[in-house]
Amino acid sequence: MRITYLTYTFSLAMMYFSIVVAAPIIIALIYNEPNAIFPFFITGTSIFLVSTILKKIVKKNFGFKNINDIKKSEGLCAVTFCWIFAGLFSAIPYLFFGLSPINAFFEATSGITTTGATILTHFDYPKTLFFWRSFTQWLGGMGIIVLFIAILPQFAIAGRQLFFAETPGPTEDKFTPRIKNTAASLWKIYFGMTIFALILLKANGMSWFNSICHALSSVSGGGFSPESNSLINSSNTILWIICFFMFFAGASYNLQYRAWTKLNPLMLFKNEEFKVYFFVFAILGLLLSYSLFANMNYNFIESFVHSFFQTSAVMSSSGFCSSDFANWDYTSKAILFVAMLAGSCASSAGGGIKIIRWLLIFKIMKTEMSKILHPKAVFNIKIGRYSVSQEILYQTLMFVFFYVAIIICSGFIVAITEKSTVIGISGVVSAVGNIGPGIGNLIGPLGNYDGLKGISKLILIIDMYAGRLELIPFLVLFQKDLWRIK
């Protein structure tokens, strides 16, 4: 690994991240919160100074000018470091509002990875801080590196390595000849949906501030809310609006872009992954609706609204809640747990294993069973009209293996530390899947993670990063060959 490429890429990304940090200052001025200006000014200035110093050191000592020939391994490493330090820098404002360093890092990581798990024990903070929570989720939803690829000329050529490092998946799903155009197109649909959500929420009675925060958090699949009880007691109309945008936050933005540009929503259902995603969502929603109606004494409308809302929230890895599902019956919780494992689509803002990987796993199983009956036959696994290479199939199996291994190892440590299997399993599954609330009253929808021990919080922070980066860039850091510095 050439340390100059890593340092220069990191300094470049963080320099522009320092400008983004200034956004909450505008909110502080609008809502007359002068005490909230200083934390974000200090944060932005600190990031800018660090990035500037690093950039000058690289240029002075190595005569470095661009990153156009960055290698894949260097791109993976650079993206991972950018995400980790974006979380660290995002934690600085929280320190000014009384949070401990570990709690500030936890909240910031939960935001930037769009997890939505919180350590806040009360909500008596300035509006500026709540905007920052939702804004970090919005940045993390599509990806901070993808944003910079879209708008910065410095990433025009090297952007390909960085783009696929930040949005890894079973296939390279790009739909324009240039990666820069792909990134820009993704951000156009992402930004457009955010504005659309904001308008609909405001038109249906939500305040401007809450509309902004909920629009940012729903489109990103994040789930942070400025309200202590999330969306409980909200009208059914508001819940359906949020449900709609959470659902599409979990759908492929690449696919949505094609559907929007061709003005053909039915194109979505020509995609095999989306059809499975919609089918799983519908089935789990109906099952949960029946369970709430039969076991929790919800009336028909309540059971229908809350079941589909929570199914959408969990599958898209959003942390919103319309009801305290920690108090639901065992069957309802089990259905939600299945939704946690199902996950969202590739190239979406959602987390989890991803539907396309489940598709490949089941197709591999079907193929292997067919080989028992027809050992000499040649089978070709396809997704839609396209054949899937053996390399992709192998990578999918390894991804699922590492995903389960991380859950088992992390869950075991957290369960032992907290002396609770429920917290260990549900907390880790929620963190790796970037879902947010776990199961149970302590870390459930109306609970928080503040009561966990420091080691548990640190493990969950690592899990959140691993889940957001979809393991690959994260696991690369553990390869000793990568650290042969040049």
C-alpha positions in Angstrom: 0.0 0.0 0.0 1.3 3.4 -1.0 0.8 5.6 2.1 0.9 8.7 0.0 -2.3 7.7 -1.9 -4.1 6.8 1.3 -3.1 10.1 3.0 -3.9 12.3 0.0 -7.3 10.7 -0.6 -8.1 10.9 3.1 -7.0 14.6 3.4 -9.0 15.5 0.2 -12.2 13.8 1.5 -11.9 15.3 5.0 -11.2 18.8 3.6 -14.6 18.8 1.9 -16.3 17.1 4.9 -15.2 20.1 7.0 -17.3 22.3 4.8 -20.3 20.0 5.2 -20.0 20.3 8.9 -20.9 24.0 8.6 -24.5 23.1 7.6 -25.8 23.0 11.3 -24.6 26.6 11.8 -27.3 27.7 9.4 -29.9 25.9 11.5 -28.4 27.5 14.7 -28.9 30.9 13.2 -32.4 30.2 12.0 -33.6 29.0 15.4 -31.6 31.5 17.3 -29.3 29.0 19.1 -26.0 30.9 19.3 -24.5 28.4 21.8 -24.8 25.7 19.2 -22.6 27.6 16.7 -19.3 27.2 18.4 -19.2 23.4 18.6 -19.7 23.1 14.8 -17.3 25.9 14.0 -14.6 24.2 16.1 -15.4 20.9 14.5 -15.2 22.2 10.9 -12.1 24.2 11.6 -10.3 21.3 13.2 -11.1 18.9 10.4 -10.0 21.5 7.8 -6.7 22.1 9.6 -5.9 18.4 9.9 -6.7 17.7 6.3 -4.7 20.8 5.1 -1.7 19.8 7.0 -1.7 16.2 5.8 -2.2 17.4 2.2 0.7 19.8 2.4 3.0 17.2 4.0 2.3 14.8 1.1 2.8 17.4 -1.6 6.0 18.8 0.0 7.7 15.5 0.7 6.5 13.4 -2.3 5.5 15.9 -4.9 2.1 14.2 -5.0 -0.6 15.7 -7.3 -3.5 13.4 -7.9 -5.0 9.9 -7.1 -5.8 8.8 -10.6 -3.9 5.6 -10.5 -5.0 4.5 -7.0 -5.2 0.7 -6.7 -8.3 -1.2 -5.5 -6.7 -2.2 -2.2 -5.7 1.4 -1.6 -9.2 2.6 -2.4 -10.7 0.1 0.0 -8.4 1.2 2.8 -8.9 4.9 2.0 -12.7 4.6 2.1 -12.6 2.6 5.4 -10.4 5.3 7.1 -12.6 8.1 5.7 -15.7 6.5 7.3 -14.0 5.8 10.6 -12.6 9.3 10.9 -15.9 10.9 9.7 -17.5 9.2 12.7 -14.8 10.4 15.0 -15.0 14.0 13.7 -18.8 13.9 13.8 -18.6 13.0 17.5 -16.9 16.3 18.4 -20.1 18.4 18.6 -21.7 15.9 21.0 -18.8 16.5 23.5 -19.9 20.1 23.8 -23.4 19.0 25.0 -22.2 16.8 27.9 -21.8 13.4 26.3 -18.8 11.3 27.3 -16.3 10.4 24.6 -17.5 6.8 24.1 -21.2 8.0 24.0 -20.4 10.8 21.6 -18.5 8.3 19.3 -21.4 5.8 19.5 -24.0 8.4 18.6 -21.9 9.8 15.8 -21.2 6.3 14.4 -24.8 5.4 14.6 -25.6 8.5 12.6 -23.0 8.3 9.9 -23.7 4.5 9.4 -27.5 5.2 9.3 -27.9 2.7 12.2 -30.3 4.8 14.3 -29.3 3.3 17.7 -29.1 6.1 20.3 -27.5 6.6 23.7 -29.5 9.8 24.5 -31.4 9.4 27.7 -33.2 12.7 27.3 -34.1 15.0 24.4 -33.5 18.4 26.1 -30.9 19.5 23.5 -30.9 22.3 20.9 -32.6 21.8 17.6 -29.2 22.2 15.9 -27.9 19.0 17.5 -31.0 17.0 16.4 -30.5 18.3 12.9 -26.9 17.2 13.0 -28.0 13.7 14.0 -30.4 13.4 11.0 -28.0 15.2 8.6 -25.2 12.7 9.4 -27.6 9.9 8.5 -28.5 11.6 5.3 -24.8 11.9 4.3 -24.1 8.3 5.3 -27.2 7.0 3.5 -25.9 7.4 0.0 -22.3 7.6 1.1 -19.9 10.5 1.8 -17.4 9.3 -0.8 -20.1 8.9 -3.5 -21.1 12.5 -2.8 -17.5 13.8 -3.3 -17.2 11.6 -6.5 -20.3 13.3 -7.8 -19.2 16.9 -7.2 -15.4 17.0 -7.2 -13.2 16.9 -10.3 -10.3 15.5 -8.2 -12.2 12.1 -8.1 -13.1 12.0 -11.8 -10.8 9.1 -12.7 -9.9 7.5 -9.4 -13.6 7.6 -8.5 -14.2 4.0 -9.8 -12.1 2.4 -7.2 -13.5 4.5 -4.4 -17.1 4.1 -5.6 -17.0 0.3 -5.5 -15.1 0.4 -2.3 -17.8 2.3 -0.6 -20.8 0.5 -2.3 -19.6 -3.1 -2.5 -22.0 -5.7 -3.7 -22.3 -9.0 -5.6 -22.4 -7.1 -9.0 -21.0 -3.8 -10.4 -24.2 -2.0 -10.9 -23.4 1.2 -12.8 -25.7 2.6 -15.4 -23.8 5.4 -17.0 -20.4 5.2 -18.9 -18.6 7.3 -16.2 -18.6 6.6 -12.5 -18.8 10.3 -11.8 -22.0 10.5 -13.8 -23.3 7.4 -11.9 -22.6 9.0 -8.5 -24.2 12.3 -9.6 -27.3 10.4 -10.9 -27.7 8.6 -7.6 -27.5 11.8 -5.6 -30.0 13.5 -7.9 -32.7 10.8 -7.1 -31.6 10.8 -3.5 -31.9 14.6 -3.1 -35.2 14.6 -5.1 -36.8 12.0 -2.8 -35.6 14.0 0.2 -37.4 17.2 -1.0 -40.5 15.2 -2.0 -40.6 13.6 1.5 -40.1 17.1 3.1 -43.0 18.6 1.2 -45.4 15.7 1.9 -44.6 15.7 5.6 -45.1 19.5 5.9 -48.3 19.4 3.9 -49.7 16.8 6.3 -49.3 18.8 9.5 -45.7 18.2 10.6 -43.6 21.2 11.6 -40.9 22.5 9.3 -38.1 21.3 11.6 -39.5 17.9 12.2 -40.3 17.5 8.5 -36.7 18.2 7.6 -35.3 15.8 10.2 -37.7 13.0 9.4 -37.2 13.5 5.6 -33.4 13.2 6.0 -33.7 10.2 8.3 -36.3 8.3 6.3 -34.8 8.6 2.8 -31.4 7.5 4.2 -32.9 4.5 6.1 -31.5 6.0 9.3 -34.3 6.5 11.7 -33.1 9.3 14.1 -36.0 11.4 15.2 -36.0 14.7 17.1 -38.9 13.3 19.2 -38.2 11.2 22.3 -41.0 8.7 21.3 -40.0 8.7 17.6 -43.2 8.5 15.5 -45.5 7.1 18.2 -48.8 9.0 18.3 -48.3 10.3 14.7 -51.2 10.3 12.4 -51.7 7.3 10.0 -51.1 9.6 7.1 -47.7 10.6 8.4 -46.9 6.9 9.1 -47.8 5.9 5.6 -45.6 8.7 4.1 -42.6 7.7 6.2 -43.3 4.0 5.4 -43.3 4.8 1.7 -39.9 6.5 1.8 -38.4 3.9 4.1 -39.5 1.2 1.7 -37.8 2.9 -1.2 -34.7 3.7 0.9 -34.3 -0.1 1.0 -34.8 -0.4 -2.8 -32.0 0.0 -5.3 -31.4 3.7 -6.1 -29.9 2.6 -9.5 -33.1 0.9 -10.4 -35.2 3.8 -9.1 -33.2 6.2 -11.3 -34.0 4.1 -14.4 -37.7 3.9 -13.5 -37.9 7.7 -13.0 -35.9 8.7 -16.1 -38.1 6.4 -18.3 -41.3 7.4 -16.4 -42.1 3.7 -16.0 -42.7 2.6 -12.3 -43.5 -0.9 -13.6 -39.9 -1.3 -14.5 -39.2 -1.9 -10.8 -41.1 -5.2 -11.0 -39.0 -6.4 -14.0 -36.0 -6.6 -11.6 -35.8 -9.9 -9.8 -34.3 -8.6 -6.6 -37.0 -5.9 -6.2 -39.8 -8.4 -6.8 -38.4 -10.6 -4.0 -37.9 -7.5 -1.8 -41.5 -6.4 -2.4 -42.9 -10.0 -1.9 -41.0 -10.5 1.4 -42.2 -7.1 2.6 -45.8 -7.9 1.7 -45.8 -11.3 3.3 -44.1 -10.3 6.5 -46.3 -7.2 6.7 -49.5 -9.3 6.4 -48.2 -12.0 8.9 -47.3 -9.3 11.4 -50.7 -7.6 10.8 -52.5 -10.8 11.6 -50.3 -11.4 14.7 -51.1 -7.9 16.1 -54.8 -8.3 15.4 -55.0 -11.8 17.0 -52.5 -11.5 19.8 -52.2 -7.9 20.7 -55.9 -6.8 20.4 -55.1 -4.1 17.8 -58.0 -3.2 15.6 -57.9 -3.9 11.9 -56.6 -0.5 10.9 -54.0 -0.2 13.7 -52.6 -3.7 13.0 -52.3 -3.0 9.3 -50.6 0.4 9.7 -48.2 -0.6 12.5 -47.3 -3.9 10.9 -46.3 -2.5 7.5 -44.6 0.5 9.1 -42.4 -1.6 11.3 -41.7 -4.2 8.6 -40.6 -1.4 6.3 -38.5 0.2 9.1 -36.7 -3.0 9.9 -36.1 -4.2 6.3 -34.8 -0.8 5.2 -32.7 -0.7 8.4 -34.5 2.5 9.6 -34.7 3.0 13.4 -38.2 4.6 13.4 -41.0 3.1 15.5 -44.7 3.7 15.4 -45.3 1.5 18.4 -43.3 0.1 21.3 -42.7 -3.3 19.7 -40.6 -4.3 22.8 -44.0 -5.0 24.4 -45.4 -7.0 21.5 -45.9 -10.8 21.8 -43.3 -13.4 20.9 -44.7 -14.2 17.5 -44.7 -10.5 16.4 -41.1 -10.1 17.6 -40.1 -13.2 15.8 -41.5 -11.9 12.5 -39.6 -8.6 13.0 -36.4 -10.6 13.6 -36.9 -12.3 10.3 -37.3 -8.9 8.7 -34.0 -7.8 10.3 -32.2 -10.8 8.7 -33.9 -10.3 5.3 -32.4 -6.8 4.8 -32.8 -4.5 1.8 -31.6 -4.4 -1.8 -28.1 -3.8 -3.2 -27.3 -0.2 -4.1 -29.8 1.1 -1.5 -29.5 3.1 1.6 -30.5 0.1 3.7 -28.4 -2.5 5.5 -28.4 -6.2 6.2 -27.2 -9.1 4.1 -29.2 -7.8 1.1 -31.9 -9.6 -0.8 -29.7 -10.3 -3.8 -27.3 -12.3 -1.6 -30.2 -14.3 -0.2 -31.3 -14.9 -3.8 -27.9 -16.2 -4.8 -27.7 -18.4 -1.7 -31.0 -20.1 -2.4 -30.1 -20.5 -6.1 -26.8 -22.1 -5.1 -28.7 -24.5 -2.8 -31.2 -25.4 -5.5 -28.3 -26.0 -8.0 -26.4 -28.2 -5.6 -29.6 -30.3 -5.0 -30.1 -30.6 -8.7 -26.6 -31.8 -9.1 -27.4 -34.8 -6.9 -29.9 -36.0 -9.4 -28.0 -34.9 -12.5 -24.3 -35.0 -11.6 -23.1 -34.5 -15.2 -25.4 -31.6 -16.0 -24.0 -28.1 -16.3 -26.0 -25.5 -14.4 -25.9 -21.7 -14.9 -27.1 -19.5 -12.1 -28.7 -16.3 -13.3 -30.1 -13.1 -11.8 -32.6 -11.8 -14.2 -31.1 -12.3 -17.7 -27.5 -12.2 -16.5 -25.3 -15.2 -15.5 -23.5 -14.9 -12.3 -19.8 -15.9 -12.3 -18.3 -18.4 -10.0 -16.2 -15.7 -8.4 -19.3 -13.7 -7.4 -20.9 -16.9 -6.0 -17.8 -17.6 -4.0 -17.7 -14.1 -2.7 -21.4 -14.2 -1.7 -20.8 -17.4 0.3 -17.8 -15.9 2.0 -19.7 -12.7 2.8 -22.5 -14.6 4.5 -20.0 -16.7 6.4 -18.2 -13.6 7.7 -21.5 -11.9 8.4 -22.7 -14.7 10.6 -19.3 -15.2 12.2 -19.1 -11.5 13.2 -22.6 -11.8 14.7 -21.8 -14.9 16.7 -18.4 -13.6 18.0 -19.7 -10.1 18.8 -23.0 -11.4 20.2 -21.2 -13.8 22.5 -18.9 -11.1 23.9 -21.8 -8.6 24.4 -24.1 -11.2 25.9 -21.4 -12.2 28.4 -20.5 -8.6 29.2 -24.1 -7.5 29.7 -25.3 -10.9 31.1 -28.2 -10.9 28.6 -28.6 -13.1 25.5 -31.3 -10.9 24.2 -29.2 -7.8 24.3 -26.2 -9.7 22.9 -28.0 -11.2 19.9 -30.5 -8.5 19.0 -28.0 -5.6 19.7 -25.3 -7.1 17.5 -27.8 -8.1 14.7 -29.2 -4.6 14.8 -25.7 -3.0 14.7 -24.2 -5.2 11.9 -27.5 -4.7 9.9 -27.5 -0.9 10.7 -31.1 -1.3 11.9 -31.1 0.6 15.2 -33.3 -0.5 18.0 -32.9 -4.0 19.3 -35.3 -6.3 21.0 -36.2 -5.7 24.7 -37.0 -2.8 26.9 -33.4 -1.7 27.5 -32.3 -1.3 23.8 -35.8 -1.5 22.3 -37.6 1.3 20.3 -38.1 3.5 23.4 -34.9 2.4 25.1 -31.3 3.5 24.6 -27.8 2.0 24.6 -26.5 4.3 27.4 -26.8 1.6 30.0 -24.4 -0.8 28.2 -20.8 -1.2 29.4 -18.1 0.6 27.5 -16.7 -2.6 25.9 -20.2 -3.5 24.6 -20.5 0.0 23.0 -17.1 -0.3 21.4 -17.9 -3.7 19.9 -21.2 -2.4 18.6 -19.4 0.6 17.1 -17.1 -1.7 15.2 -20.1 -3.8 14.1 -21.9 -0.7 12.7 -18.8 0.2 10.6 -18.5 -3.4 9.4 -22.1 -3.5 8.4 -22.2 -0.1 6.7 -19.1 -1.0 4.6 -20.6 -4.4 3.9 -17.6 -6.2 5.5 -15.2 -6.2 2.5 -13.3 -2.9 3.0 -13.4 -3.6 6.7 -11.9 -7.1 6.5 -9.2 -5.9 4.1 -7.7 -4.0 7.0 -6.8 -7.3 8.6 -4.7 -8.5 5.7 -1.0 -8.1 6.6 0.0 -7.7 2.9 -2.0 -4.5 2.9 0.3 -2.9 5.5 3.5 -3.3 3.4 4.0 0.5 3.3 5.6 1.9 0.1 
